[in-house]
Amino acid sequence: MEKQLIIGIIAGCLTAISAIPQIIKVLQTKEVKHISPVMFMILAIGNATWCWYGSLLKDWPIIITNAFSFTMALTMLLLKLIYNKR
């Protein structure tokens, strides 16, 4: 495997998992008062755009890592919606 591809996969994975600690904290505390929905909306749109770009290039590491990150952003928005009403 090429060095560039390995670096790209590592970078994509780290970026993709970056929201997981916040999601875990929200699930544990049920507190979303300080979560910015606008930030996660922008992130989701950015991830979707990266997925589109990856599809145009047929670059699976870009597609997979950004699809996962998109899912995490949507999860955070859903948690904000659920726990904000409480």
C-alpha positions as a Markdown table, in Angstrom:
| # | Residue | x | y | z |
|---|---|---|---|---|
| 1 | Met | 0.0 | 0.0 | 0.0 |
| 2 | Glu | 1.3 | 3.4 | -0.9 |
| 3 | Lys | 2.5 | 5.8 | 1.9 |
| 4 | Gln | 0.1 | 8.5 | 0.7 |
| 5 | Leu | -2.9 | 6.1 | 0.8 |
| 6 | Ile | -2.0 | 5.0 | 4.4 |
| 7 | Ile | -1.7 | 8.6 | 5.6 |
| 8 | Gly | -5.1 | 9.4 | 3.9 |
| 9 | Ile | -6.8 | 6.5 | 5.5 |
| 10 | Ile | -5.4 | 7.4 | 9.0 |
| 11 | Ala | -6.4 | 11.0 | 8.6 |
| 12 | Gly | -9.9 | 10.1 | 7.4 |
| 13 | Cys | -10.4 | 7.6 | 10.2 |
| 14 | Leu | -9.3 | 10.1 | 12.9 |
| 15 | Thr | -11.6 | 12.8 | 11.4 |
| 16 | Ala | -14.5 | 10.3 | 11.1 |
| 17 | Ile | -14.3 | 9.2 | 14.8 |
| 18 | Ser | -13.8 | 12.8 | 16.2 |
| 19 | Ala | -17.5 | 13.2 | 17.1 |
| 20 | Ile | -17.8 | 9.9 | 19.0 |
| 21 | Pro | -16.5 | 11.2 | 22.4 |
| 22 | Gln | -19.2 | 14.0 | 22.2 |
| 23 | Ile | -21.9 | 11.5 | 21.3 |
| 24 | Ile | -20.9 | 9.3 | 24.2 |
| 25 | Lys | -20.9 | 12.2 | 26.6 |
| 26 | Val | -24.4 | 13.3 | 25.4 |
| 27 | Leu | -25.7 | 9.7 | 25.8 |
| 28 | Gln | -24.3 | 9.5 | 29.3 |
| 29 | Thr | -25.5 | 13.0 | 30.5 |
| 30 | Lys | -28.5 | 13.6 | 28.3 |
| 31 | Glu | -27.3 | 17.3 | 28.2 |
| 32 | Val | -27.2 | 19.1 | 24.9 |
| 33 | Lys | -27.6 | 22.7 | 26.0 |
| 34 | His | -24.0 | 23.6 | 24.8 |
| 35 | Ile | -24.1 | 21.6 | 21.5 |
| 36 | Ser | -24.2 | 23.8 | 18.4 |
| 37 | Pro | -26.6 | 22.4 | 15.9 |
| 38 | Val | -25.3 | 24.8 | 13.2 |
| 39 | Met | -21.8 | 23.4 | 13.6 |
| 40 | Phe | -23.1 | 19.8 | 13.1 |
| 41 | Met | -25.3 | 20.9 | 10.1 |
| 42 | Ile | -22.3 | 22.5 | 8.4 |
| 43 | Leu | -20.2 | 19.4 | 9.2 |
| 44 | Ala | -22.9 | 17.1 | 7.8 |
| 45 | Ile | -23.1 | 19.2 | 4.6 |
| 46 | Gly | -19.3 | 19.2 | 4.3 |
| 47 | Asn | -19.1 | 15.4 | 4.8 |
| 48 | Ala | -21.8 | 14.9 | 2.2 |
| 49 | Thr | -19.9 | 17.0 | -0.2 |
| 50 | Trp | -16.7 | 15.1 | 0.5 |
| 51 | Cys | -18.6 | 11.8 | -0.2 |
| 52 | Trp | -19.8 | 13.3 | -3.5 |
| 53 | Tyr | -16.2 | 14.3 | -4.4 |
| 54 | Gly | -15.0 | 10.8 | -3.4 |
| 55 | Ser | -17.6 | 9.3 | -5.6 |
| 56 | Leu | -16.5 | 11.4 | -8.6 |
| 57 | Leu | -12.9 | 10.2 | -8.0 |
| 58 | Lys | -14.0 | 6.7 | -7.1 |
| 59 | Asp | -11.9 | 7.0 | -4.0 |
| 60 | Trp | -13.2 | 4.6 | -1.4 |
| 61 | Pro | -11.3 | 5.9 | 1.6 |
| 62 | Ile | -12.7 | 9.4 | 1.1 |
| 63 | Ile | -16.2 | 8.0 | 0.6 |
| 64 | Ile | -16.2 | 5.6 | 3.5 |
| 65 | Thr | -14.6 | 7.9 | 6.1 |
| 66 | Asn | -16.8 | 10.8 | 5.2 |
| 67 | Ala | -20.0 | 8.7 | 5.1 |
| 68 | Phe | -19.2 | 7.6 | 8.6 |
| 69 | Ser | -18.5 | 11.1 | 9.7 |
| 70 | Phe | -21.8 | 12.3 | 8.1 |
| 71 | Thr | -23.6 | 9.6 | 10.1 |
| 72 | Met | -22.0 | 10.8 | 13.3 |
| 73 | Ala | -23.0 | 14.4 | 12.6 |
| 74 | Leu | -26.6 | 13.3 | 11.9 |
| 75 | Thr | -26.5 | 11.3 | 15.1 |
| 76 | Met | -25.4 | 14.3 | 17.1 |
| 77 | Leu | -28.2 | 16.4 | 15.5 |
| 78 | Leu | -30.7 | 13.7 | 16.3 |
| 79 | Leu | -29.5 | 13.6 | 19.9 |
| 80 | Lys | -29.8 | 17.4 | 20.1 |
| 81 | Leu | -33.4 | 17.2 | 18.9 |
| 82 | Ile | -34.3 | 14.4 | 21.3 |
| 83 | Tyr | -32.6 | 15.7 | 24.5 |
| 84 | Asn | -33.3 | 19.4 | 23.8 |
| 85 | Lys | -37.0 | 18.8 | 24.4 |
| 86 | Arg | -36.4 | 17.3 | 27.9 |
